[in-house]
Amino acid sequence: MIVQPTGERMWIDFAVCNPAAPTYRRENHSASVPLGAARRIAAQKYDLYRPYLDQHTRTVPFVMEATGRIYWEPIEGLKTLLCRTMKDPMRDLHARCNVIIQRCNAQMAAHLRAKMAKRVAVT
């Protein structure tokens, strides 16, 4: 949780999702709807934190898709907050998020390679 000088509190929840996952393609048409998967995750985050919110507290879901798209709604809130401490907060944030995406994609690729190796070994 982050508390701003104005007294407003923000629950910032970061998530990375893969829009190519079967569930997102089937339920959110993420293959043809930009940010379909990210919007679903953001909605889940709003629902998760709703019981803890009051007039001075808000939820800021920050969701990136593995393709690099960023759920846009909370960006201004984060930008306002980060401008106080960084010279170019959006560039820095985007660079850090790209590293997270690369790590997630590498983990996914390693998992798929291991799965394929097991299939080849069985046959």
Wavefront OBJ file of the C-alpha trace (Angstrom):
o trace
v 0.000 0.000 0.000
v 1.180 3.513 -0.769
v 0.009 6.540 1.199
v 0.220 9.863 -0.597
v 0.809 13.221 1.152
v -2.876 14.024 0.565
v -3.796 11.072 2.774
v -5.122 8.993 -0.112
v -4.111 5.342 0.060
v -3.559 3.188 -3.009
v -3.403 -0.593 -3.193
v -1.166 -1.191 -6.204
v -1.324 -4.738 -7.493
v 0.984 -5.751 -10.344
v 0.232 -8.704 -12.615
v 1.506 -10.153 -15.877
v -0.770 -12.352 -17.981
v -0.445 -14.310 -21.205
v -3.250 -13.442 -23.656
v -2.383 -16.573 -25.658
v -3.462 -18.831 -22.788
v -6.464 -20.978 -23.766
v -8.690 -19.590 -20.994
v -8.187 -15.968 -22.084
v -8.603 -16.811 -25.763
v -11.805 -18.712 -25.073
v -13.443 -16.464 -22.466
v -12.090 -13.015 -23.369
v -11.316 -13.374 -27.083
v -7.843 -12.063 -26.262
v -6.507 -13.134 -29.666
v -8.701 -10.507 -31.343
v -9.530 -8.073 -28.503
v -6.581 -5.944 -27.392
v -6.103 -6.079 -23.613
v -8.920 -8.620 -23.199
v -6.863 -10.715 -20.807
v -5.525 -7.676 -18.935
v -9.025 -6.254 -18.446
v -10.158 -9.556 -16.961
v -7.270 -9.562 -14.465
v -7.906 -5.896 -13.590
v -11.590 -6.644 -12.917
v -10.539 -9.480 -10.606
v -8.202 -7.113 -8.748
v -10.988 -4.541 -8.265
v -13.248 -7.293 -6.879
v -10.484 -8.598 -4.618
v -9.835 -5.241 -2.927
v -13.401 -3.863 -2.912
v -14.126 -5.000 0.695
v -11.112 -3.016 1.954
v -11.808 0.287 0.204
v -13.226 3.479 1.659
v -13.440 7.081 0.462
v -9.686 7.580 0.956
v -8.490 4.264 -0.481
v -8.474 3.025 -4.050
v -7.250 0.042 -6.000
v -4.752 0.518 -8.803
v -4.353 -2.684 -10.805
v -1.361 -2.568 -13.116
v -1.584 -5.415 -15.609
v 0.786 -6.161 -18.452
v 0.190 -8.722 -21.132
v 3.110 -10.902 -22.203
v 2.877 -9.205 -25.597
v 3.861 -5.876 -24.012
v 0.451 -4.215 -23.821
v -0.290 -2.402 -20.573
v -3.727 -2.029 -19.026
v -4.057 1.732 -19.375
v -6.586 2.897 -16.792
v -4.292 3.190 -13.771
v -1.361 4.746 -15.614
v -2.145 8.355 -14.657
v -2.365 7.500 -10.964
v 0.984 5.756 -11.091
v 2.514 8.526 -13.178
v 1.451 11.159 -10.644
v 2.892 9.125 -7.820
v 6.150 8.269 -9.572
v 6.807 11.784 -10.919
v 7.793 12.814 -7.432
v 10.755 10.427 -7.372
v 11.833 9.733 -10.974
v 13.013 11.911 -13.845
v 11.092 9.940 -16.506
v 8.802 7.561 -14.591
v 6.903 6.096 -17.520
v 10.069 5.214 -19.418
v 11.608 3.656 -16.311
v 8.415 1.764 -15.471
v 8.040 0.489 -19.019
v 11.671 -0.685 -19.065
v 11.227 -2.545 -15.775
v 8.000 -4.134 -16.993
v 9.702 -5.284 -20.182
v 12.274 -7.118 -18.071
v 9.456 -8.818 -16.146
v 7.790 -9.856 -19.396
v 11.056 -11.243 -20.766
v 11.546 -13.299 -17.603
v 7.971 -14.638 -17.742
v 8.338 -15.515 -21.418
v 11.644 -17.271 -20.741
v 10.066 -19.300 -17.934
v 7.150 -20.215 -20.195
v 9.511 -21.258 -22.997
v 11.572 -23.398 -20.602
v 8.398 -25.061 -19.335
v 7.234 -25.823 -22.872
v 10.672 -27.188 -23.850
v 10.639 -29.513 -20.840
v 7.113 -30.637 -21.664
v 8.052 -31.346 -25.282
v 11.185 -33.226 -24.185
v 9.028 -35.507 -22.019
v 6.712 -36.191 -24.943
v 9.645 -37.070 -27.205
v 11.159 -39.329 -24.526
v 7.860 -41.205 -24.136
v 7.419 -41.858 -27.870
l 1 2 3 4 5 6 7 8 9 10 11 12 13 14 15 16 17 18 19 20 21 22 23 24 25 26 27 28 29 30 31 32 33 34 35 36 37 38 39 40 41 42 43 44 45 46 47 48 49 50 51 52 53 54 55 56 57 58 59 60 61 62 63 64 65 66 67 68 69 70 71 72 73 74 75 76 77 78 79 80 81 82 83 84 85 86 87 88 89 90 91 92 93 94 95 96 97 98 99 100 101 102 103 104 105 106 107 108 109 110 111 112 113 114 115 116 117 118 119 120 121 122 123
